[in-house]
Amino acid sequence: MLQAVQKNHGWVPDAGVEMAAKLLGLSPLQVDEVATFYDKIYRSPVGRKVIHVCDSICCWSRGAETVYGHLQQVLGIVPGETTNDGFFTLLPTCCLGACDKAPAMRIGDRLYGELTVERVNTILADERQEAEV
C-alpha cells in the first residue's frame, strides 16, 4: 500500500500514512514505523531519480567511497539532498545484494555494478538523457 501511495505522489506524505492506516486498521504510528524502516520508502520529497549507493563493507572495500565522493562532487549535493533541478536525490543504502559487482548503486529499478568514476559519469548522463525522451 505504501508503494502505491509513493508511486502516486513520488513519496509518502502524512496524508498517505493516515489513509493507509485507516484502510489497514492500524494506527498512523504503526504505518509510519513501517515506512521509516525501509530505505526505499520516502517520507519526504525526493528527486525524479533516486540514487541508492551501497555502503556495505564489500562495496566500500572495492571503491564505493570514491564513487560516493564523486557523486557528491558532480551532483553538488551531500547524502540526503536533492539536486537544485530536482532530478537526482542521493541516498546511502545498506547492501544492494550485488557484492559480486561491487561497488554498486541503484537508480530506480536499475542496478549498476563494477562502478568507476568514468562509468558513473556515463550512467548519470544516460539517466538524464533517457528522462528527456
ZAMARGU-4260 file (C-alpha; in steps of 0.2 Angstrom, whole numbers, plus 5000, padded with zeros to 4 digits):
<rodrens>
0) 5000/5000/5000 | 5014/5012/5004 | 5022/5008/4987 | 5006/5013/4979 | 5005/5030/4988
5) 5023/5033/4984 | 5020/5029/4966 | 5006/5041/4965 | 5015/5055/4975 | 5033/5052/4972
10) 5035/5050/4991 | 5023/5045/5006 | 5016/5061/5014 | 5007/5061/5031 | 4990/5060/5022
15) 4996/5044/5014 | 5001/5037/5030 | 4984/5041/5038 | 4975/5034/5023 | 4985/5018/5024
20) 4982/5016/5042 | 4963/5019/5040 | 4962/5006/5026 | 4973/4993/5036 | 4965/4995/5053
25) 4981/5001/5060 | 4987/5017/5069 | 4996/5030/5059 | 5011/5027/5071 | 5012/5009/5066
30) 5011/5013/5047 | 5024/5027/5050 | 5036/5014/5059 | 5035/5003/5044 | 5038/5017/5031
35) 5053/5023/5040 | 5060/5006/5042 | 5063/5004/5024 | 5075/5015/5015 | 5066/5013/4998
40) 5050/5021/5006 | 5052/5040/5006 | 5044/5050/5019 | 5050/5067/5012 | 5050/5073/4994
45) 5064/5066/4983 | 5070/5069/4965 | 5064/5061/4949 | 5078/5049/4951 | 5084/5042/4967
50) 5102/5036/4968 | 5105/5022/4981 | 5124/5020/4984 | 5128/5003/4993 | 5138/5007/5009
55) 5141/4989/5014 | 5158/4983/5019 | 5160/4974/5002 | 5156/4989/4991 | 5166/5000/5002
60) 5182/4989/5001 | 5180/4989/4982 | 5179/5008/4980 | 5162/5014/4985 | 5169/5028/4995
65) 5177/5035/4979 | 5161/5033/4969 | 5151/5041/4983 | 5163/5056/4984 | 5162/5058/4966
70) 5143/5058/4965 | 5143/5071/4979 | 5155/5082/4969 | 5147/5080/4952 | 5129/5082/4958
75) 5134/5096/4971 | 5124/5088/4985 | 5128/5078/5001 | 5118/5062/5005 | 5100/5065/5009
80) 5099/5080/4997 | 5092/5083/4980 | 5100/5092/4966 | 5094/5110/4963 | 5085/5105/4947
85) 5075/5092/4957 | 5082/5077/4946 | 5093/5067/4957 | 5092/5063/4976 | 5107/5054/4983
90) 5105/5041/4997 | 5116/5028/5006 | 5108/5011/5007 | 5113/4995/5016 | 5118/4981/5004
95) 5110/4980/4987 | 5114/4962/4986 | 5127/4964/4972 | 5143/4960/4981 | 5149/4951/4966
100) 5148/4968/4956 | 5154/4979/4970 | 5154/4994/4971 | 5136/4996/4966 | 5122/5008/4966
105) 5104/5008/4961 | 5094/5021/4951 | 5076/5017/4951 | 5074/4999/4946 | 5091/4998/4938
110) 5106/4991/4947 | 5123/4996/4942 | 5139/4987/4947 | 5158/4987/4945 | 5157/5006/4946
115) 5171/5018/4942 | 5171/5037/4941 | 5171/5036/4922 | 5156/5024/4922 | 5146/5034/4935
120) 5148/5049/4923 | 5141/5039/4909 | 5127/5032/4919 | 5122/5049/4925 | 5122/5056/4908
125) 5112/5041/4901 | 5099/5043/4915 | 5096/5061/4911 | 5095/5058/4893 | 5083/5044/4895
130) 5072/5055/4905 | 5071/5069/4892 | 5064/5056/4879
</rodrens>
